[in-house]
Each structure stands twice: as C-alpha cells, then as structure tokens.
Amino acid sequence: MDVDEVDGDGADGDVAADEIATVRSFNRFYTGIIGVLGEGLVRTPYSLTEARVIFELAQRDDTEVLALRRTLDLDAGYLSRMLARFESDGLIVRERAAGDARRQITRLTAQGREVFTMLDDRTVAEIRALLESLPSGDRQRLVTAMKTVRGVLGEGTTSDAFALRPLRPGDLGWVVQRNGELYDEEVGWDRTYEALVAQIVAGFGAGHDPESECGWIAEADGARVGSVFCMRHDDKVAQLRLLLVEPSTRGMGVGLALVEECVRFATEAGYAEIMLWTTALQKPAHSIYRRVGFELEVEEPPVERFGDTIHGQYWRKKL
C-alpha cells in the first residue's frame, strides 16, 4: 500500500468553543512567556508596538509615515502621537518629502539607532536563553510549530526549497501519525488505515535490509513535508510505499522528487522492476507516476475498506 498526495483541502466545519478557548489560552500563555504585557519590552521603557515601529524605521534610511502606518496597520492618530514622543526624546527626525509637501518622511537619529540596537540585542539574548533552556528535540518542535502557525495563518511556506534525507529517529512515528491525520481529514478514512500504515512501518523498522530497502523524508524550512519508502516485494521487484506530501508543499515538486529517488534506489539495488498499489482517488499522484514511467497495470473492483469504497490500482515500471 502506498500513500499518495490527496486531492483536496479537507472539509470545513463550524468552529468549536474549545478551539476558541485553546487559541485564547495560547495567546495568554505566550504573551506571558515573551513579556509583552509587562511595563516594557525586554526590560525597557518601550511597549511592543513602539519597539515594532523602531524596528521598521531601522530597516531603511528614510521611511514614509503613510507606508509605516500601512505596514503596521496602526491608527493614524496613535502613530502620530508616538512619533511626536520619539521626536521629543531625540530618537527620530521628521520632515516633508522633497517635491511633495503632503508626504512626511521620518528617520532614526544616531540616538534612535542606539535604542534599536539595545532592543535588538536584548530580544536576541532573551530568545537565546529561552531556546537554550530546552532540549534539542523540544527546541526543534517549537521552531517547527511556530513556522506552522505562520503558514496556516497566511504567510505560507517561506521558500520553495526542500531537501530529501535518510530516515532519522522519530521519523517512523511521524509517518504513521501524518498518514492517519491527513487521510482522516482529507478523505475520511478511519483508523484501520492508520493501523495498516503502522504495521507496514513497524515491519520496515524491525527488519529491513538497507541494501535493498530504504526510506526518505522531505524537509522544507526544517520541517518534515513528505515521505516515501522503497521496500522489497520479491527478489526482482521493488515496491514504492507510503508516499506522502504535506498540503502546504504540494505543487513544489516534493512528490516527484520522492518518487524519482525511490526509483533511483531500486535501480541501483538491482531490481528488474518497481510496482506500487494505490487507489483511483489519488489522481494528483497518478500524474507523477506517469511522468516517471509507471504504467497502470490492473484496476481492482471496488471493495469496502478503511470505512470507504476503495478502487485499488496496481502500477508498474521496468527498470
């Protein structure tokens, strides 16, 4: 059984009260951790919003006030009062733009840049102390979770770069978990499917021959985004299994790279051909298989499986 890229984004549903409570609880917890509710950010007289304004001003020599307000989505009056206070404290200067008196330009003074450096250094030091207090595994989980939050809430993946790597400790458990979660969310398969994936992964982990069997993880921005396995079907035939691509990275070529790596390994291991089992549902993956040279060999009659009606398919490729 292989797990392919599932077409679709999952079903929408009403927001539950416990989901709202979870987000609110996280907000209270995290703002306490980073100290934005105290008297000042990182033990300074400046609030989080003031620090954000100073940070933005430090990114360039001159900043148009209107652009600053739009970037930070601040009320015009609130920003004006803040800039007036900064000017009074000697942190910025303001002037009309050359050639257009309607536009106001502001820049940090030497004193303002000193304040920025102080804020930046203290923020880095506090974050470093927080991360250093965590075991390396927890630190990676935290960073990955933060990237996930940014992606889910609208920033998407930060780049189209990804890499394939061999399996590491913890990867097999992730493969089982993500297969169970994604196939429940996207096609409604029940826990018997996750149980099957667990059996396949357990068998691989307990006794695979590294000369003839291998697995790979795709990573993007330090997070797992895909997987595939090349397993022995018999002495002459390899089997591609458990192909998975995270929804956030579909369209980046992750699935194609994983399949090509599996075929490359099977060829070098001396197999005469490679096969896979999939279903008629996984149409996005079918195009990848055809592109790599697989051909649909057998289409099974529909059967009840995983709480659904399954149309199984066997695909093969000569090596």
Buried (B, 14 or more C-beta within 10 A) or exposed (E): BBBBBBEEEEEEEEEEEEEEEEEEEEEEEEEEEBBBEEEBBBEBEBBBBBBBBBBBBBEEEEBBBEEBBEBEEBEEEEBBEBBEEBBEEEBBEBEEEEEEEEBBBBBBBEEBBEBBEBBBEBBEEBEEEEEEEEEEEEBBBEBBEEBBEBBEEEEEBEEEEBEBEEBEEEBBEBBBEBBBEBBBBBBEBBEEBBEBBBEBBEEBBEEBEEEBBBBBBBBBBEBBBBBBBBBBBEEEBBBBBBBBBBBBBBEBBBBBBBBBBBBEBBBEBEBEBBBBBBBBBBEBBBEBBEEBBBEBEEEEEEEEBBBBEBBBBBBBBEB
